[in-house]
Amino acid sequence: MLSASESYHILPLENPLLSAKSAFESLATAIKILGEYIFLLLYPRNLLYDRSFGQITIVGFSNIFAVLSLLVLISSIIFSLIKLRKKDLIAYGILFFLITISLFSNIFFKIGAAMAERFLYFASFGFAFILGTLIVRLTKTNQGVETFNTVSDFFNKNKRALLILMPICFIYSIKTISRNKDWKDNFSLFSADIGKMPNNARAHSFLGNELMRTIVPLEPDSVLRAQIYVNGIDELKKSISIYPKHSDALAAIGSGYLAINSLDSAELYYKKAVALDPNLINNLGDVYFKKKDYDKALLVYKKKLKMSPNSPLVLIKLGITYGTLKKYDLALKYLLKADQLQPNDAQINLFIATAYQFKGDLANYKNYYQKSIDLSN
């Protein structure tokens, strides 16, 4: 979580429009995306949970789809402004659509994504309003206020409109229901969509992380667990092949290699991650600790502590490392501070108890050991 003094910087990984070479390219791509939104409402053929770097192609105004989208946009605005004086319902629907989607269009200001289907939530009302108005006009259905005595009376007086509307609702409902199975859980969604977006950096990253964080713990067989880690690493490598500056993906690859005890590979990828984001240096300390290079681990953890002086996790790792080196007073210095920052933590109290035990202070050992048991219950 960002502090009040920190600001969030949008990355090209999240919003590819930031990778455009010029403002004209950014504008052309944003207008093309508006056209894609309209096409999705008409024909939701290719629904995806993520449309970020690698999924959105940056184009200029030489692109035919950008030009067509621009023409549709200009025509819609002119039509709405002319018809608005006559209180035309379609004009209201168009303006509602354009005003609501403009907040997410990246034309006036950049947001955290170039395109997302969820951004159509409010704007889709304008589309539905236009569609409903067109059906009523096409079938010459009475647009005035009318009282219906029975359900059959309602159907009889709106028969022609309903004959068009019901098949449309049925088709769209089938599409919605068929998509539900993909949204069963994150793994189902990431797996279902990855084939439709092979060049999406975040999609490969999401799937790789999900394999290692969620699927691995569910697998009891150690051989199969190792294979799942390898599969996760492969997905993450695809991610960085598309977006080489994806520091989190590099760090995740390091974590995968660390888990299967490929320590040299873990060190390599953690170093690449740290070169892009120094805050990830803590992970490098874990590699050195597992390599039993405790002096290097201490140097790394101390660097991280300077960045995050009130991090209980870093303090714990320093305490454990000093404890492993049998420097119990230094171990307790960091563990006790971690306890102050994160009180009532059973694990921290157990670490403190262990340090006192090896130090030979049985009174404090018994005290903190009992506290860890009490907090665990």
N, C-alpha and C positions, 0 to 999 in steps of 0.2 A: 504494500500500500504506500502511495506517495504521501510525503509530509506536506504541510501547508506551504513550505518554502520551495518545494520541488514542482516542476512542471513536466507534463507528459509530452513527449515529442513523437509525432506520428512517423512511422517508418515506411519506406516503399514496400516492405514486406506486407504491411497491412493495407496500404493504399497505393497501388501501382501508379496512380496518376502523378505521384511525387517523383517518379522516375522519368517523366516526360522531358524531352529535351528543350521544349519551349512552352510558353503559355498557350500558344495556338494548338499544339498537340494535346495539351491537357484539356483545353476547351472542346476540341473536336472529339476526343475520347469520351468526355463527360456527356456530350450531346448524343453520341452514338449509344451510350449506355441508357439514356432516356428512351431511345427507340427500342432497345432490347427489353426494357421494362414493359413497354406497350405490347410488344410481341409476346412476352411471357404471359401477360394477362389474357391475350387472345388465344394463345397456344402454349400452355405450360409443359412443353415437351422435355426440357432438360433442366429439371430442378436440382439444385446443388445447395449444400449447407454453407459453402464458403466460395467466395469469388475474390481472391486476393492475387498476390504476385504470381505471374505465370498463367493465370486464368484469364486475366484481362489483357488484351492486346492494345498497346498504345498506337493510335493512328493519327493521321493528319486529315485535313479537309479534302485531300485527294481520294480518301476512302469513300466508296459509293454508299455504304451504310451510314456513315457520318453525315453525308450530304442529304440522303433521304430523311434521316432523323431530323436534320435541321429544317428541311422543307415542311415536314409534318408539324414541327414545333411552331414555326412562323405562321403557317396556315391556320393552325388551331388558335393561336393568340389573336390573329386578325379576325377570324370568324367569331370568336367569343366577344371581342370588343364591339364588333358591329351588331351582333345579335343581343348583346346585354341590354341595350336600350329598349328592346322589345320584350325584355324579361323572358327570353328563350331558355327553357330548362336545360337544353344541351349545352348552352353557353355556360350556365352555372356549373354543370358537371365537369366541363373541361377546365374551367378556372379552379374548381376545387381540387381536381387531380393535379394540375400544374403547381398550384400554391403549396400543397402538402408534399409533393415529391421534390419540390425545389429545395426543401430543407436538407435533403439527402443527396442532392444532385452533384455536389462538388463544383458547381459553377460559381457560386458566390463566395464560398469558403470551403476549405478542405476539412473533411471529417475522417474518422478512423477506418473507413472502408470505402472502396471505389463503388462497390455494388453489393447489395444483399437483398434477398427476396423479402426479408422481414420489413424492409423499408417501404414496401408496397402496401403495408397493412392499412394505413389511413387512406392513401391515394386510391386504393382499390374500390373504396366507396364511390368516388367520382366516376370510375369506370362502370361500376354496376348501375349507377344512377343514369348514365348515358345509355347503357344497353337497355335498361328498363324503359326509358323514354322512347327509344327507337322502336322497340317492340310494340309499345302502345300505339305509336303513330302508324307503324306499318300495318297493324291489324285494325286500325280505326276504332280502337276501344275507347269507350266513354271516359274522359279524363276528369269529369266533374265529381263532386261528392255524391255518393250514392249509398243507400241503405240496403243491406242484404238480409233477408229474413231467415234464410237457411244456407247451409254450406253448398247445397246443390244449386241454389239460386246464384251464389257467388260464381260457381264454376260455369253455369250456363251463360251468364252475362259477360264473362271474360274468357270464353272458350278459345277463341282464336289466339289470344295472347298466351294463354296457358299451354296451348299445343306447341308453341315455339319455345316457351320458357322451360317447361318440364324436361324435355330432352337435353337442353343445355345444362340444367341443374344436375341431371342424372350423369352426364358425361364428366362434368367437373367433380362430382362426388366420387365417382369411380377412381378418378385420378388421385384425389385426396386420400381415399381409403387404401389404395395400393401403395401409397407413400408411407403410410403409418408404420408398416413393418420395418422400414429402414430406420425409423426414429425410436425403435425399441430401447436402445441404449447407445452410448457413444461408439462402442466398438462396431455395432451393427451399422450405424450411420457412416462412420469413417470407412468401413470396409465396402459398403454398398456404393459409395460415391467415388472412391479412388480411381476406379476404371474409367470414369467419365472426366476426370481432371488429372491426367498423368503429369502435366507440367505445373501443377499447383504446389508451390513450395510448402505452404502451411498445411495443406492436406496430407502430404507425406509425413510432415513433422507430427501432426496430430495422431496419425495412425501409429507411427513408431513409438511415441510416448504412451499411447493407450496400451499397446502390446506389452510394454515393459512395466508399466505401473499398475495396470488392472488385470491383464490376462495372466501374466507370470505368477502372481500370488495364488491364482486359482488352480494352477497346475501342480499336482503332487509329485510328478515324476521329474527328477533332477535333469535327466537327459533332455526331456521335452522342454523343460524350463530354459535350458541353455539354448535350444534351437529357437525358442520364441524370442529370446534376447537377440540372437543373430538376425532374425527376421525384422525385429524392431530397429536394429542398427542399420540394416539395409534400407529401410524406409527413410530413416533420418539422413542417410548419405544421399539419397535421391533429393531430399529437401535442400541440402547444401550445394548439390550440383546445380540446382536451379537458382538458389540465392546464397552465394558463398559467405555472405556476411551474417548469416543466421546464427548468432552466438549461442542462443538457447539450444538449438539443434546440435551444435558442436559439443556443448556441455552434456547433452543427453546421450550422445554417442559415447563420450567418455564414461558416463555412468553405466552404460550398457557393458562396455569393455571391463570396467571395474568389477561389475557383478559376476562376469564369467572369468575373472582373474587374468585377463589379458592386460597386464599392468602397463607395459610399454605403450600399447595402443591407447590405453586410457590416458596416460600422461601426454601423449602427442595431441590428442583431441582437446583435452582440457587446456593445454597451452595455447592452442589455436583459439579457443573460446575466450581465454583470459586476454589475449592480444586485442580482441574486439570489445570485451567488457571486463575491465579489471575487477568488478564486483564478484565475478565467478571464481576468483582465486581460491576460495575456500575448498572447492572441489579438488583442486590440485594437491592440497594438503592431505586429503583422504588417500590419494594415490601413494604419496610418500609414506604415509603412516602404514599402509598395507604392504609397502615394499620394505618396511622396517627401517626406513631412512628417517629416523625421528628428528634429527637436527633440521633437516629440510622441512619436515612437516611443521615444526615449531616456527620456523621463519615465515612460512606461508600463513599459518594461523595468526601470527602476530601482525602481519600486514593486513589481514582481514579485520583484525580487532581494531586497528587504527581507523579503518573505514566504518566499522560498526561497533563502537565501544560498548554498547549496551545489548549486544547479541548473546543471549544465554547459550545458543548452540555453539558459537565460536569459543566461548568461555569453557564449556563442557569439553570440547575437543582439546583445548589447551590443557585442561586438568587431566584428562585421560592420558594424553601424551606424556606429560610430566610424571604421572603415576607409573606409566610403563617404564620410564627411565629411573624409577625408584626415588624421584625427587618429590617426596610427599608433601613437604611444606609448600612448595610452589603449586603442586596439584591442588591442595586445599585452598590456596589463595584464589585461584580462578573458579573452583567449584563452589566455594562459599559465596562469591560474588554472583555467580549464576543463580544460586539459591535465593539471594536477595532480590534479584530481578524477576525471578519466576518462582515465587514461593509455593509451597504445597505441591511440589512435583515429586512423585514417588521415585522416579529414576535418578534425579539429581541427588536426593537424600541417600539413595543406595550407593551412588558413586562416592559421596562424602564419607559414608560409613566404611566403605572398602578402603579408602585412603587412610582413615584413622586406624583401621584394623592392621594394615601393613606397617603403619608408623608405630604401632604398639600402644596406642591410646585407647584402651578397652572401654573406658567410661563413655567417651564420645562416640565410639563405634556402636555400643549398645543403644545409645540415645538416638542416633541418626538411623540405625537399622530398624529400630522400632517405629520411628516416624515413617520410614518408607513402607513398612508393612501396613500401618494404620491408613496411610494415604492410598494404598493399593486397594483397600477394602471398600 
